[in-house]
Amino acid sequence: MNKHELVQYIDHTLLKPESTAADVAALIEEAAELGTFSVCVSPSQLPVKTPEGLKVATVVGFPSGAVKPEIKAAEAARAVADGADEVDMVINLANACSGDFDAVEADIKAVRDAIPGTLLKVILETAVLDDDQVTQCCLAAERAGANFVKTSTGFHPAGGASVHAIELMQAAVGGRLGIKASGGIRDTETALAMIAAGATRIGASSSKKIVEGL
């Protein structure tokens, strides 16, 4: 894999709550220089001006996921109205941990229905879940009409992405849904390991270091 190929996997991300408009502008400038697939910013920062070809992603129900489905749906709809090309929503972890995967599916579908035609990624927070819960959440996301499943917010103390989680997600929905590895991916070796395991997108704030290390 060369640098041009690797950079097209990356959502160049800035989701720290203290990030300013100037920080976001710097993120967009760096993303344009690197040639990343997208930038991912908080919904309060939208709309943003980006060069042609650079997608804009945002987050919904972030970072806890402990938000009513109708609120996530409204937040997603507003984000798309404000120019988001892609939406990364956080599931309700309590539903997943208690084994209520019908509720997980309904939560995702509420957002899906609010933004038809917009690419939807579903953040599972895989470090919190056991293997079966990860698999069942992936299948729920597929049933609800999501386009991607994603490992992590990067904000949970349990941890971020792992090769094992990507392998589970690949086994569950690989080839039908995209798989995004996010959370703690700060170097080239880790990014390439995630891609080798099945990741089709990488969420990272250390994008420049990842690309330059190739």
ABEGO torsion letter per residue (X at the ends): XBAAAAAAABBBBBABAABBAAAAAAAAAAAAAAGBABBBBBAAAOBBBBBBGBBBBBBBGOAAGBBBAAAAAAAAAAAAAAGBABBBBBBBAAAAAAGBAAAAAAAAAAAAAABBGBBBBBBAGAAABBAAAAAAAAAAAAAAGBABBBABAGABAAEBBBAAAAAAAAAAABGABBBBBBEGBABAAAAAAAAAAGBABBBBAAAAAAAAAX
